[in-house]
Amino acid sequence: MIRRAVVLLLAVLTAVLAAPVTASAAPDDVVKVAVVRSPGQNDGRPDSLAQIAQRTLGDPARAAEILDLNQGRPQSDGGALTNSGEVRPGWVLLLPADATGPDVRLGRISAAAAESAPLLTWKVAAALLGAVMLALLSLLVVFRRRITARLRGRYRAYADNARWHRQIQERMRTRAQLSAEFAADQDRPALAWQASAELTAEEVEAYALRVDTQAVTAWVTADHTPRTPWLAETDGVWTRPADAAAGRPTRHDTVAPCLVRVGGDDNGTLFVDLTWLDGVLAIGGSAGVAIDVLANLMADLTRFRPELPVLSLPGLGGRPPGLPQSAVRLRSITELRTSDSGPETDDGMVRLAAHRRALTAVAVIGETPSAEEAAHLLAACGPGTGQVAIVLGDLPGARWRWHAEADGKVRLPEIGVTATAPSR
């Protein structure tokens, strides 16, 4: 009963105070916007932030800027852009000031300002003020516990939000520093390739390695007993000191590794061997971080395996970020050749998720393909084809499925490891 009386009193006071108020419109701000295309307007493909960034800013990697400008802004259908980067046809997205091109439109954001015209006398104002104070005191008495709990909750939320922003800023600084370190580092890649050659010489193949100043960690596939200087930490995980003497050279009849860096942290730099992919790698989650991961993988391919052909498939304006100049540009996923040998039989090694294969080409797809294209892609990059693919976006059926977080971390479920991806 008391609650209803207080609410009614506040409603009456609000109506009285709002009655003399009139609004006058101020000039509106003109901004640049783009409308998300439907599949019918986009050659049958869903539109994406990266494609919009390519069309309006000339760089798909600037999709993160569009995400920052529009995240959380309500759209006409009631939805809003989130960290996932998913957009819907018809959404109107704000663009940076330097956006150009036929897709760029001019729009207005209302900046109406309200002007109040006080028509109350001081006596009426004093009476209303007294009533408001009485109502507030009544609310404090009746709901003091609830109000106290609400204030504490909001303070905690504010503190958590401030802490989260500090963590994000620190993470961005870490990622930028990591990118500079990757560009200048020659020692850790050399040590990773040396360790891979040592293990291969012992007929023990590593599909991932982590290298720091103190030790080398290898995720291996065979149940062999490690030889000095290697030690078994757990089943399938070996380590050795970073300054250990090099082992005997690798055999010439083995598959040449294809090591690329995923990221790093305080535990060292994480490498994976793409010769173990034997299918498709899908990098889902945060679009901006996934683009950074792809660009870094391409930089390492150019640096460490320049002879390996790279095929560019449509997506992100037809050219995913970070591709080498020598990349072959295909018109469609269906141009990828498929093997006629059929699926191979299982060799009984349950622990293995794939077989190591010599690579003949790496295909890069800048967005999630359609169901029909995905079926062809999985067949073209299946076991024994020598081709592997890297896709931006989640793809059911992919051999490896990494998840990029908004804070720059990348989860690799295949080995149970999370690394920090360098920023571009």
PADRENSE-662448 format. One record per residue (C-alpha): residue in three letters; y, x, z. Coordinates in steps of 0.001 Angstrom, whole numbers, plus 524288, in hexadecimal, padded with zeros to 5 digits. Layout:
+-----+-------+-------+-------+
! res ! north !  east !    up !
+-----+-------+-------+-------+
! Ala !     Y !     X !     Z !
...
+-----+-------+-------+-------+
end
This chain:
+-----+-------+-------+-------+
! res ! north !  east !    up !
+-----+-------+-------+-------+
! Met ! 80000 ! 80000 ! 80000 !
! Ile ! 80944 ! 80AEF ! 803B1 !
! Arg ! 805D9 ! 81245 ! 7F746 !
! Arg ! 80920 ! 8066D ! 7EEBB !
! Ala ! 81618 ! 80477 ! 7F5C4 !
! Val ! 819F7 ! 81297 ! 7F3F5 !
! Val ! 81623 ! 8126C ! 7E593 !
! Leu ! 81DD7 ! 805DA ! 7E354 !
! Leu ! 829C1 ! 80B80 ! 7EA1A !
! Leu ! 8295A ! 817B0 ! 7E1D8 !
! Ala ! 827DD ! 80F90 ! 7D55C !
! Val ! 833EE ! 80774 ! 7D8CE !
! Leu ! 83BE2 ! 8139D ! 7DBEA !
! Thr ! 837BD ! 819FB ! 7CF46 !
! Ala ! 83BA1 ! 80E1E ! 7C74F !
! Val ! 848F4 ! 80D63 ! 7CDCD !
! Leu ! 84BC5 ! 81BBC ! 7CC0B !
! Ala ! 8472F ! 81BC4 ! 7BDE0 !
! Ala ! 84EDC ! 80FB4 ! 7B9B0 !
! Pro ! 85C17 ! 81645 ! 7B788 !
! Val ! 85669 ! 82186 ! 7B01D !
! Thr ! 85857 ! 82267 ! 7A154 !
! Ala ! 852E8 ! 82CB0 ! 79823 !
! Ser ! 859A3 ! 83370 ! 78CE1 !
! Ala ! 85247 ! 83B74 ! 782C8 !
! Ala ! 85574 ! 849E0 ! 780F8 !
! Pro ! 85347 ! 850FF ! 77415 !
! Asp ! 844DC ! 853BB ! 77187 !
! Asp ! 83F1F ! 8615B ! 76FC1 !
! Val ! 8399F ! 8648B ! 7624B !
! Val ! 82CB4 ! 86C17 ! 762AB !
! Lys ! 82243 ! 87072 ! 75904 !
! Val ! 81564 ! 8690E ! 75953 !
! Ala ! 808B4 ! 867DF ! 751C9 !
! Val ! 7FF92 ! 85C3F ! 75076 !
! Val ! 7F105 ! 85EF0 ! 7523A !
! Arg ! 7E9DC ! 85C47 ! 74588 !
! Ser ! 7DE68 ! 85316 ! 7445D !
! Pro ! 7D1C0 ! 8583D ! 73E3F !
! Gly ! 7D52A ! 850F4 ! 731CE !
! Gln ! 7E1F8 ! 85879 ! 730F0 !
! Asn ! 7DB73 ! 86559 ! 73476 !
! Asp ! 7D091 ! 866A6 ! 72A4A !
! Gly ! 7C6F0 ! 85F3C ! 732D0 !
! Arg ! 7C865 ! 86849 ! 73E9A !
! Pro ! 7CE2B ! 86541 ! 74BFB !
! Asp ! 7DB8F ! 86B4E ! 74DDF !
! Ser ! 7DD6A ! 875B0 ! 75876 !
! Leu ! 7E83F ! 87D11 ! 75F75 !
! Ala ! 7E4AB ! 88970 ! 7583E !
! Gln ! 7E5DC ! 882AD ! 74B09 !
! Ile ! 7F319 ! 87CE9 ! 74EE6 !
! Ala ! 7F7A1 ! 88A66 ! 7534B !
! Gln ! 7F32D ! 8901C ! 7463B !
! Arg ! 7FA53 ! 8859B ! 73E5F !
! Thr ! 8070C ! 885AC ! 74614 !
! Leu ! 80808 ! 89341 ! 74C16 !
! Gly ! 7FFE2 ! 89B73 ! 742AB !
! Asp ! 7F71E ! 8A084 ! 74D98 !
! Pro ! 7EB73 ! 898FE ! 7532E !
! Ala ! 7EBF1 ! 8A173 ! 75F56 !
! Arg ! 7F8AB ! 89A87 ! 76328 !
! Ala ! 7F0DF ! 88E55 ! 7662B !
! Ala ! 7F291 ! 891E2 ! 77483 !
! Glu ! 8016B ! 89010 ! 77326 !
! Ile ! 7FF99 ! 88240 ! 76DF4 !
! Leu ! 7F5F4 ! 87FA8 ! 7790D !
! Asp ! 80019 ! 88419 ! 78329 !
! Leu ! 80AC3 ! 87B7A ! 77D39 !
! Asn ! 80268 ! 86F1B ! 77CF0 !
! Gln ! 7F8A0 ! 87033 ! 78811 !
! Gly ! 7F8DB ! 863DF ! 7903C !
! Arg ! 802F2 ! 85CCF ! 7879C !
! Pro ! 7FEC9 ! 84E7D ! 78610 !
! Gln ! 7FBCF ! 84A2F ! 7782D !
! Ser ! 7FCC4 ! 83CC4 ! 771FB !
! Asp ! 7EE53 ! 839C3 ! 77406 !
! Gly ! 7EF17 ! 83CF1 ! 78283 !
! Gly ! 7E8A0 ! 84A42 ! 78130 !
! Ala ! 7EE52 ! 857B7 ! 78391 !
! Leu ! 7EBA1 ! 865C2 ! 77F77 !
! Thr ! 7E35F ! 86D85 ! 78931 !
! Asn ! 7DE78 ! 87B83 ! 78A9A !
! Ser ! 7D33F ! 87875 ! 78152 !
! Gly ! 7DCFE ! 87825 ! 77606 !
! Glu ! 7D6E8 ! 86BC3 ! 77048 !
! Val ! 7E083 ! 8636A ! 7686C !
! Arg ! 7DF95 ! 855C3 ! 7628F !
! Pro ! 7E4C8 ! 850B7 ! 7558A !
! Gly ! 7F272 ! 84B32 ! 75697 !
! Trp ! 7F6B9 ! 8530D ! 7626E !
! Val ! 8048C ! 8587B ! 7618D !
! Leu ! 80516 ! 866A5 ! 76648 !
! Leu ! 81138 ! 86E87 ! 7698E !
! Leu ! 8126D ! 87B54 ! 761F2 !
! Pro ! 81967 ! 8883A ! 764C3 !
! Ala ! 82715 ! 88961 ! 75F44 !
! Asp ! 822DD ! 892A0 ! 7544B !
! Ala ! 818E3 ! 88910 ! 74E8F !
! Thr ! 81A11 ! 886DA ! 73FD6 !
! Gly ! 81289 ! 88098 ! 734C9 !
! Pro ! 80FD8 ! 8733A ! 72F0D !
! Asp ! 808FC ! 86E85 ! 73B77 !
! Val ! 81514 ! 870E2 ! 743EC !
! Arg ! 81D2E ! 864CD ! 746E3 !
! Leu ! 82965 ! 86273 ! 74EE1 !
! Gly ! 82871 ! 85967 ! 75A7F !
! Arg ! 83068 ! 85539 ! 7662E !
! Ile ! 82DB2 ! 85543 ! 774B4 !
! Ser ! 835E3 ! 84B76 ! 77BF5 !
! Ala ! 83F7F ! 85169 ! 78592 !
! Ala ! 845B3 ! 844C0 ! 78A51 !
! Ala ! 84E26 ! 84678 ! 7966F !
! Ala ! 850DC ! 83BDF ! 7A00C !
! Glu ! 85E56 ! 83920 ! 7A56A !
! Ser ! 85F95 ! 830AF ! 7B164 !
! Ala ! 86B4D ! 8281E ! 7B3E1 !
! Pro ! 86C51 ! 82607 ! 7C28F !
! Leu ! 870B1 ! 81801 ! 7C4FA !
! Leu ! 86D1A ! 816FD ! 7D349 !
! Thr ! 8772B ! 816E6 ! 7DE2A !
! Trp ! 875D2 ! 82055 ! 7E955 !
! Lys ! 871A2 ! 81576 ! 7F289 !
! Val ! 866AA ! 8110F ! 7E9C9 !
! Ala ! 862D2 ! 81F2B ! 7E78E !
! Ala ! 8626D ! 821BE ! 7F628 !
! Ala ! 85A10 ! 815A7 ! 7F853 !
! Leu ! 850B3 ! 819B5 ! 7ED9B !
! Leu ! 8500F ! 8277C ! 7F2ED !
! Gly ! 84CCD ! 8223C ! 80064 !
! Ala ! 8421A ! 819B3 ! 7FAAA !
! Val ! 83C7D ! 82530 ! 7F328 !
! Met ! 83C7D ! 82DAB ! 7FF4E !
! Leu ! 835C8 ! 822D2 ! 806EA !
! Ala ! 82BAA ! 82158 ! 7FC4D !
! Leu ! 82932 ! 82FE1 ! 7FC0C !
! Leu ! 827C0 ! 83096 ! 80AB5 !
! Ser ! 81E4F ! 82532 ! 80A43 !
! Leu ! 81677 ! 82C08 ! 7FFC9 !
! Leu ! 81625 ! 83898 ! 807AB !
! Val ! 8115F ! 83167 ! 813C3 !
! Val ! 80716 ! 8294D ! 80CD3 !
! Phe ! 8024B ! 8336C ! 8031F !
! Arg ! 80577 ! 8401C ! 80A14 !
! Arg ! 7F78D ! 8453C ! 80954 !
! Arg ! 7F5FD ! 841B6 ! 7FB14 !
! Ile ! 8033C ! 84767 ! 7F79D !
! Thr ! 80044 ! 853E9 ! 7FEF9 !
! Ala ! 7F335 ! 8553D ! 7F80A !
! Arg ! 7F9A9 ! 852A6 ! 7EAD5 !
! Leu ! 8042C ! 85CE3 ! 7ED45 !
! Arg ! 7F9FC ! 866DD ! 7F153 !
! Gly ! 7F1FF ! 863D2 ! 7E544 !
! Arg ! 7FDB2 ! 86588 ! 7DC59 !
! Tyr ! 80146 ! 87256 ! 7E2DE !
! Arg ! 7F381 ! 87753 ! 7E109 !
! Ala ! 7F3B3 ! 872E6 ! 7D2CA !
! Tyr ! 800BD ! 879CF ! 7D0B7 !
! Ala ! 7FB9D ! 8862E ! 7D71C !
! Asp ! 7EF0B ! 885A8 ! 7CF1A !
! Asn ! 7F6C8 ! 8838E ! 7C290 !
! Ala ! 7FFC7 ! 88F00 ! 7C593 !
! Arg ! 7F3F8 ! 89778 ! 7C893 !
! Trp ! 7ED81 ! 89346 ! 7BBDE !
! His ! 7F9AE ! 896E9 ! 7B407 !
! Arg ! 7FA33 ! 8A435 ! 7BA90 !
! Gln ! 7EBE9 ! 8A656 ! 7B73F !
! Ile ! 7EE38 ! 8A26F ! 7A909 !
! Gln ! 7F9B7 ! 8ABCF ! 7A7E1 !
! Glu ! 7F1D2 ! 8B6BD ! 7ADF9 !
! Arg ! 7E684 ! 8B396 ! 7A4E3 !
! Met ! 7EF75 ! 8B448 ! 798F1 !
! Arg ! 7F473 ! 8C19A ! 79D52 !
! Thr ! 7E66F ! 8C61F ! 79F41 !
! Arg ! 7E265 ! 8C132 ! 791C5 !
! Ala ! 7EDFE ! 8C7E6 ! 78B31 !
! Gln ! 7EAD0 ! 8D4A7 ! 7922A !
! Leu ! 7DC89 ! 8D334 ! 78E5E !
! Ser ! 7E057 ! 8D169 ! 78017 !
! Ala ! 7E816 ! 8DE1D ! 7805A !
! Glu ! 7DCC4 ! 8E52B ! 786E2 !
! Phe ! 7D316 ! 8E041 ! 77CA6 !
! Ala ! 7DBC5 ! 8E510 ! 7719A !
! Ala ! 7DCB9 ! 8F2C1 ! 77774 !
! Asp ! 7CF13 ! 8F412 ! 77D4B !
! Gln ! 7C570 ! 8FCB1 ! 7761D !
! Asp ! 7BD14 ! 90179 ! 78168 !
! Arg ! 7B6A7 ! 8F4C8 ! 785AF !
! Pro ! 7B2AF ! 8F053 ! 777F7 !
! Ala ! 7ACE0 ! 8FDC8 ! 7756E !
! Leu ! 7A58A ! 8FD22 ! 78262 !
! Ala ! 7A07C ! 8EF78 ! 77F52 !
! Trp ! 79B67 ! 8F3AA ! 771F0 !
! Gln ! 79538 ! 8FFBC ! 77800 !
! Ala ! 78E6F ! 8F798 ! 78274 !
! Ser ! 7898E ! 8EE00 ! 77822 !
! Ala ! 78400 ! 8F960 ! 7703E !
! Glu ! 77D44 ! 8FEEB ! 77C50 !
! Leu ! 77694 ! 8F20C ! 77F42 !
! Thr ! 772CD ! 8EFD9 ! 7711B !
! Ala ! 76C7B ! 8FD56 ! 770E4 !
! Glu ! 763D0 ! 8F8C7 ! 77C14 !
! Glu ! 760BB ! 8EC2A ! 77491 !
! Val ! 768C5 ! 8E4B4 ! 77E93 !
! Glu ! 77361 ! 8DC8E ! 7782B !
! Ala ! 77FB5 ! 8D821 ! 77F15 !
! Tyr ! 786D2 ! 8CBCE ! 77ADB !
! Ala ! 79265 ! 8CDD2 ! 7840E !
! Leu ! 7986C ! 8D968 ! 78B29 !
! Arg ! 7A33A ! 8DAF5 ! 7952D !
! Val ! 7AA04 ! 8E82C ! 79625 !
! Asp ! 7B355 ! 8ED24 ! 7A09B !
! Thr ! 7B76F ! 8FA84 ! 7A583 !
! Gln ! 7ABE9 ! 8FB52 ! 7AED7 !
! Ala ! 7A029 ! 8F4F9 ! 7A854 !
! Val ! 79A39 ! 8EE5F ! 79C74 !
! Thr ! 79324 ! 8E159 ! 79E45 !
! Ala ! 789CD ! 8DC68 ! 793D2 !
! Trp ! 78368 ! 8CF14 ! 7921B !
! Val ! 77665 ! 8D2B3 ! 78BE2 !
! Thr ! 76BA6 ! 8CAB7 ! 7857D !
! Ala ! 75F41 ! 8D23F ! 7883B !
! Asp ! 7577A ! 8D33E ! 794F6 !
! His ! 756E2 ! 8E210 ! 79468 !
! Thr ! 757ED ! 8EB3F ! 79FE5 !
! Pro ! 7653D ! 8F1E7 ! 79EEA !
! Arg ! 7656F ! 90093 ! 79CF6 !
! Thr ! 76F26 ! 909AC ! 7A387 !
! Pro ! 77ACE ! 9085A ! 7A3FD !
! Trp ! 778EE ! 8F991 ! 7A2BE !
! Leu ! 775CF ! 8F149 ! 7AECD !
! Ala ! 77175 ! 8E305 ! 7AF2E !
! Glu ! 77B28 ! 8DAFA ! 7B732 !
! Thr ! 77440 ! 8CDFC ! 7B49F !
! Asp ! 76A7B ! 8C8C5 ! 7AAC3 !
! Gly ! 770AC ! 8CBBD ! 79D93 !
! Val ! 77CF7 ! 8D27E ! 7A2E2 !
! Trp ! 77D6D ! 8E169 ! 7A2F9 !
! Thr ! 78819 ! 8EAEB ! 7A70D !
! Arg ! 78AD4 ! 8F95F ! 7A5E3 !
! Pro ! 7963E ! 90235 ! 7A9C0 !
! Ala ! 7A0F2 ! 902F6 ! 79F86 !
! Asp ! 7A0AB ! 911D8 ! 79F91 !
! Ala ! 791DE ! 912F8 ! 79DF2 !
! Ala ! 78D16 ! 91C10 ! 79353 !
! Ala ! 78A77 ! 915AB ! 78633 !
! Gly ! 77C61 ! 91239 ! 78332 !
! Arg ! 774D9 ! 915D4 ! 77723 !
! Pro ! 77A74 ! 910D0 ! 76A2D !
! Thr ! 776CF ! 90386 ! 764F1 !
! Arg ! 76C46 ! 901A7 ! 75AAC !
! His ! 770FC ! 8FFCD ! 74CC2 !
! Asp ! 7682F ! 8F424 ! 74A37 !
! Thr ! 76EAF ! 8EB68 ! 75453 !
! Val ! 778D0 ! 8E0D5 ! 75233 !
! Ala ! 786AC ! 8E61F ! 7530C !
! Pro ! 78DC7 ! 8DFB6 ! 75E78 !
! Cys ! 79A48 ! 8D7E2 ! 75CC6 !
! Leu ! 7A169 ! 8D8FA ! 769C5 !
! Val ! 7ADFF ! 8D148 ! 76BC5 !
! Arg ! 7B633 ! 8CF8F ! 7780A !
! Val ! 7B76A ! 8C213 ! 77E1C !
! Gly ! 7C063 ! 8C58E ! 78955 !
! Gly ! 7C17F ! 8CD30 ! 795D5 !
! Asp ! 7C488 ! 8CCB2 ! 7A449 !
! Asp ! 7C393 ! 8D534 ! 7B058 !
! Asn ! 7B510 ! 8D6F7 ! 7AD80 !
! Gly ! 7B768 ! 8DD33 ! 7A02C !
! Thr ! 7B7B5 ! 8D9DA ! 791AD !
! Leu ! 7AD9E ! 8D01B ! 78CB6 !
! Phe ! 7A70D ! 8D27A ! 77F7C !
! Val ! 79D5A ! 8C9C9 ! 77836 !
! Asp ! 794A9 ! 8CD91 ! 76CCF !
! Leu ! 79616 ! 8C3E5 ! 76199 !
! Thr ! 78917 ! 8C83E ! 75BD4 !
! Trp ! 782F9 ! 8BFF3 ! 7668D !
! Leu ! 78ABD ! 8B3DE ! 762DD !
! Asp ! 780ED ! 8AF8C ! 7588C !
! Gly ! 78899 ! 8A30E ! 7560A !
! Val ! 795F0 ! 89D92 ! 759C5 !
! Leu ! 79F79 ! 8A10D ! 7649E !
! Ala ! 7A83F ! 89597 ! 7688D !
! Ile ! 7B457 ! 89882 ! 770C6 !
! Gly ! 7B8BB ! 88BBF ! 77708 !
! Gly ! 7C267 ! 887F8 ! 781A2 !
! Ser ! 7D0AB ! 88C26 ! 78164 !
! Ala ! 7D4F3 ! 88D59 ! 7732C !
! Gly ! 7DEE3 ! 89828 ! 775AD !
! Val ! 7D578 ! 8A0B3 ! 77D64 !
! Ala ! 7CA7F ! 89E57 ! 7738E !
! Ile ! 7D387 ! 8A319 ! 768A3 !
! Asp ! 7D657 ! 8AF6E ! 7708A !
! Val ! 7C7C7 ! 8B1E9 ! 7726B !
! Leu ! 7C520 ! 8B034 ! 763CF !
! Ala ! 7D050 ! 8B933 ! 75FF9 !
! Asn ! 7CB4A ! 8C3B5 ! 76938 !
! Leu ! 7BD66 ! 8C2AA ! 763D6 !
! Met ! 7C2BF ! 8C418 ! 75607 !
! Ala ! 7CAC0 ! 8D003 ! 759F4 !
! Asp ! 7BE93 ! 8D68B ! 75F5C !
! Leu ! 7B698 ! 8D337 ! 75332 !
! Thr ! 7C10A ! 8D98E ! 74AC9 !
! Arg ! 7C16E ! 8E54C ! 753BE !
! Phe ! 7B2FC ! 8E79C ! 75674 !
! Arg ! 7ABF0 ! 8E177 ! 74AB8 !
! Pro ! 7B5B6 ! 8E1DA ! 73F6B !
! Glu ! 7AABB ! 8E154 ! 73567 !
! Leu ! 7A5DF ! 8D40F ! 73A38 !
! Pro ! 7AA68 ! 8C8E5 ! 7313D !
! Val ! 7B2A2 ! 8BE47 ! 737AB !
! Leu ! 7B30D ! 8B0C6 ! 7316A !
! Ser ! 7BE9A ! 8A7B0 ! 733F6 !
! Leu ! 7BBA5 ! 89921 ! 733D8 !
! Pro ! 7C5C4 ! 88E0E ! 73343 !
! Gly ! 7CCB9 ! 88AF6 ! 73FF4 !
! Leu ! 7D9D6 ! 88E51 ! 74614 !
! Gly ! 7E03D ! 88E18 ! 738C0 !
! Gly ! 7D4A6 ! 894EC ! 73281 !
! Arg ! 7D60D ! 8A1E6 ! 739A3 !
! Pro ! 7D210 ! 8A317 ! 747FB !
! Pro ! 7D9E3 ! 8AD0A ! 74FE6 !
! Gly ! 7D6BC ! 8BB73 ! 75062 !
! Leu ! 7CEB0 ! 8BC1F ! 743E8 !
! Pro ! 7CE8E ! 8C931 ! 73CCF !
! Gln ! 7D572 ! 8C9FB ! 72FB7 !
! Ser ! 7C84E ! 8CC0A ! 72925 !
! Ala ! 7C2E3 ! 8BEE6 ! 72DC9 !
! Val ! 7BCFE ! 8B692 ! 722EF !
! Arg ! 7C308 ! 8A916 ! 7228D !
! Leu ! 7B976 ! 89E0B ! 71F89 !
! Arg ! 7BD54 ! 8904E ! 71BEB !
! Ser ! 7B2E4 ! 8892E ! 723A9 !
! Ile ! 7A837 ! 88B5D ! 72DA4 !
! Thr ! 79E97 ! 886E7 ! 7234F !
! Glu ! 7A12A ! 89393 ! 71BF2 !
! Leu ! 799CF ! 89AFE ! 72682 !
! Arg ! 78C5D ! 89E52 ! 72174 !
! Thr ! 78083 ! 89909 ! 728A9 !
! Ser ! 77327 ! 89F3A ! 72A42 !
! Asp ! 76761 ! 89941 ! 7238B !
! Ser ! 75DBB ! 89FB7 ! 72CC9 !
! Gly ! 75E45 ! 894A7 ! 736AA !
! Pro ! 75ED4 ! 895CB ! 7456F !
! Glu ! 75765 ! 8A0F6 ! 74B95 !
! Thr ! 74CC8 ! 89F13 ! 755A8 !
! Asp ! 74EDB ! 8A25E ! 763F0 !
! Asp ! 7495D ! 8AFA0 ! 767CD !
! Gly ! 745F1 ! 8AB57 ! 77594 !
! Met ! 750EE ! 8B2D2 ! 77C3A !
! Val ! 756B9 ! 8A792 ! 783D5 !
! Arg ! 761AA ! 8AFCE ! 78979 !
! Leu ! 767BF ! 8B24D ! 77C45 !
! Ala ! 771CB ! 8A882 ! 77756 !
! Ala ! 77210 ! 8AF1F ! 769FF !
! His ! 76CA8 ! 8BA80 ! 76218 !
! Arg ! 7748D ! 8C673 ! 75EC6 !
! Arg ! 777F2 ! 8C6B7 ! 7504A !
! Ala ! 77F45 ! 8CFEA ! 74763 !
! Leu ! 78C06 ! 8C93D ! 743C7 !
! Thr ! 78FD0 ! 8C6FA ! 735A7 !
! Ala ! 79C17 ! 8BEB1 ! 737EB !
! Val ! 7A443 ! 8B7F5 ! 74268 !
! Ala ! 7AA08 ! 8AA98 ! 73F1B !
! Val ! 7B61C ! 8A617 ! 74692 !
! Ile ! 7B974 ! 89790 ! 74775 !
! Gly ! 7C681 ! 89424 ! 74D80 !
! Glu ! 7C2EC ! 8866B ! 75226 !
! Thr ! 7B721 ! 87E1B ! 75578 !
! Pro ! 7B04E ! 87A19 ! 748C9 !
! Ser ! 7ABC8 ! 86C57 ! 745A3 !
! Ala ! 79DC8 ! 86845 ! 748A0 !
! Glu ! 79979 ! 86AB7 ! 73A8B !
! Glu ! 7A050 ! 877EB ! 73A20 !
! Ala ! 79AA2 ! 87B9A ! 7476A !
! Ala ! 78CC7 ! 87904 ! 74294 !
! His ! 78F00 ! 881D4 ! 736CE !
! Leu ! 79561 ! 88C44 ! 73F42 !
! Leu ! 78A00 ! 88CAA ! 748D7 !
! Ala ! 7807A ! 88DD5 ! 73D7C !
! Ala ! 7886A ! 89881 ! 736C8 !
! Cys ! 7896B ! 8A07B ! 74359 !
! Gly ! 77BCF ! 89DEC ! 74895 !
! Pro ! 7714A ! 8A7D0 ! 74BFC !
! Gly ! 76E90 ! 8B1AA ! 7416B !
! Thr ! 77A9D ! 8AEEF ! 73910 !
! Gly ! 78241 ! 8BAE0 ! 73D83 !
! Gln ! 78E7B ! 8B261 ! 73E32 !
! Val ! 79515 ! 8AE3C ! 74AD3 !
! Ala ! 7A0C0 ! 8A55D ! 74CFE !
! Ile ! 7ABB6 ! 8A466 ! 756F0 !
! Val ! 7B1BE ! 896D6 ! 75891 !
! Leu ! 7BDFD ! 892F4 ! 75FF4 !
! Gly ! 7B9FD ! 886D3 ! 76790 !
! Asp ! 7AD9F ! 881D0 ! 76DDD !
! Leu ! 7A211 ! 88006 ! 764A1 !
! Pro ! 79541 ! 879F6 ! 76955 !
! Gly ! 789E2 ! 88221 ! 764AB !
! Ala ! 7914C ! 88F0A ! 76511 !
! Arg ! 78939 ! 89A6A ! 76A30 !
! Trp ! 79437 ! 89F65 ! 772E4 !
! Arg ! 79E5C ! 89614 ! 7787C !
! Trp ! 7A976 ! 89CB1 ! 77FBB !
! His ! 7B3DC ! 89510 ! 7871A !
! Ala ! 7C211 ! 8997E ! 78789 !
! Glu ! 7C9E3 ! 8957B ! 7938A !
! Ala ! 7D87F ! 892C3 ! 7937B !
! Asp ! 7DAE6 ! 89E41 ! 79CB9 !
! Gly ! 7D542 ! 8A7F1 ! 792E5 !
! Lys ! 7C76E ! 8A912 ! 797FA !
! Val ! 7BB81 ! 8A7E4 ! 78F21 !
! Arg ! 7AE48 ! 8A379 ! 7945F !
! Leu ! 7A1E8 ! 8A8BD ! 78DFE !
! Pro ! 796D3 ! 8A013 ! 79320 !
! Glu ! 78C98 ! 8A823 ! 78BDB !
! Ile ! 78E2C ! 8B361 ! 79581 !
! Gly ! 79510 ! 8AC3B ! 7A092 !
! Val ! 7A186 ! 8B457 ! 79F8D !
! Thr ! 7AFFC ! 8B0BC ! 79EFA !
! Ala ! 7B9F2 ! 8BA25 ! 79928 !
! Thr ! 7C8A4 ! 8B9F9 ! 796EF !
! Ala ! 7CC65 ! 8B969 ! 78898 !
! Pro ! 7D7C1 ! 8C1F6 ! 783EF !
! Ser ! 7E378 ! 8BAB3 ! 77E63 !
! Arg ! 7E850 ! 8BD3A ! 770A4 !
+-----+-------+-------+-------+
end
